[in-house]
């Protein structure tokens, strides 16, 4: 037994070594079909050359290594595959996953390391599902930034992480801690990100950035999954919102606002946020504000569907939460359709953690069901997501000079979006993580 374990560890070590040296080598992918460039035009029989984690050349036809003028390269045969850019999920919570069967008070007994260790499998599943980049919108800074660094070092496998760290919320707001005695919550929550008044909110934004935030996440309105009957209307004042956006932008961070109720959506857009998460109640006026500020909507349709199912099956869901699910989720379809009809920028986001990590691609079927073309849905998770991330120079498309984040599926997702649920090949920054 012991001998077997040692052999397994030795072969694992060899695999890891070969994976890293593999990435340094020149690789050549033969792609049967491919979504190419910023316009994502469908090309057949393409040769993609990958050097130093980047796409260095793309040639028509299947070009041999000698014809490419290379002395040595690893060939990856995807001639029977549909090859496309790695997917980007703009709204996940890497450090948790809802599970109605788990003791809801488990978190009172656990340390940050418990969260981090559980997150390793969530990250692995997300990468296996073809998501090569994720934006984490609300996880403790003590867990998410160490995880991000572990992925960057290659200690664990996962998508590239862009993270908000702790959410900026008013006292008693959606991202504050609810449902416990005040003296208990005071001990458990360090209150990073909680602020009241314009000056205090400037301080909170600065503190969250100091803790490592790549992006600022705020709760502009109440939320569905907080155990409080506070509704889903505006929670920050206009002055607080302006102070938050102004401070974040001055420090080079974009701001995304969790917002359901229309008053909070409009107030956040007027204050200049870069995107709205959920956007459950949109109206014509808010559409104008989206356009005026060139803001994005991240609709998270999967989250609504997931919690609606949970209301039916989980008798222990707190009444305050169940009532909000019943009120908010039926609004989502009409709001999404209004945004789509008016050509609002839409970026793909799932709120995974509410749903299972690794099922992120389920969002595509809702986007298409509610009116997006397959091509629009793919754009929302590639080029458009990269733009909202401010990473369009590096991510979101297969072009020379971009990061080699490349996935493949069997069959064309342009004909059947559900093919994206079965990703066959995953490369991130030139390193192969999955090849079926
Ligand atoms: Zn969320």
Boltz pocket constraint, residues with backbone or C-beta under 6 A from the ligand:
constraints:
  - pocket:
      binder: B
      contacts: [[A, 91], [A, 92], [A, 93], [A, 137], [A, 138], [A, 351]]
      max_distance: 6.0
